[in-house]
Amino acid sequence: MGEVKLVNVSKTFGKQEAVKNLSFEVPDGSFASLLGPSGCGKTTTLRMIAGLEKPDKGDILIDGVRVNDVPPHKRDIAMVFQFYAIYPGMTVFDNMAFPLRQRKMSKQDIQRRVKEIAEILHISHLLDKDAMGLTVGEKQRVALGRAMVREPKVFLFDEPLTNLDARLRAKMRVELKKLHNRIKITTIYVTHDQLEAVTLADKIGVMNLGVLQQFDTPQNLYNKPINTFVAGFIGTPTMNLIDCRVSNSGQKVFLQFDGFSLSEEFLGKNLRALPDGMELVFGVRPTDIEAELGEKGGVLRGKINVIESLGDRYILDLSVGNTIFRVVSREAAATIGDEMAIYIDPDKIHLFDKQTGKRLNVVG
């Protein structure tokens, strides 16, 4: 068993509060990711779980047992760092066998365990080679194998793929996913790369400035972001987040933008309870907007300012009044200055309170 639970955990370095009242739970056998920009507190969180840092407040529990005062080597956790260490002057086999020899396991058990893990990682053919002569990707597998041979309760990964090139990162993501599906050891994976988090994790904790913004499935983070930070951080291209103001006469309600407005009827949401003048942030993903060349139709009309080619599709910047909408389109004939009809699915619109950044749960 390897359930991990954090309850109101905080950590301060000098005057800097690196982690603030952090709470989440990772069930046994699941894969969770901590995602956020540099300095958001995700690595500090991982180090506290590993026992390399001690929380100032709160509790860390593994299988229901509080481990705040348990030293790292007694937590039954294996950690793989961004800058993995390969022991020089040793073969791949000796690198992987090192933690087992420290435990004084029998030679027979060490042979069995190392060969078993090497087979899973597809490095059996490398066991007799000098570990320092391997490629970057092979060294990463050796470091992973050295952690796996211990059969820990929990795996902790601190940006392990950051130093690999894009092709190798993509390959290793697939290998890690297959590996977890096979061994089902509780895994917590720190990254700043949302693609890694979304493709690997059952649940993702999005962090910013030491605060856990939302801990949820990749689907809910994308479709139901809890605030403007999550909305703007998850998704590529990023969500359009546009300031607007409520115009509520008591009879009709509009959202007033810089140069245009949208009615309550179009939005399909009940906005009557929102006070006149309230400042909101209107959110819609570029992939949830359709834009067509032509002189008629559309909820809005926009003029193309910028075209970015993605090969099979394009990212267009469309100006509507003084507002820019980013749109993903397959209109190969579009050119700068063309006018386009813009269609927005009301069900894909997100509204946030500008003052708090929190999502508004308004329904039709």
Order of alpha helices (4+ residues) and beta strands (2+ residues): beta-beta-beta-alpha-beta-beta-beta-alpha-alpha-alpha-beta-alpha-beta-alpha-beta-beta-alpha-alpha-beta-beta-beta-alpha-beta-beta-beta-beta-beta-beta-beta
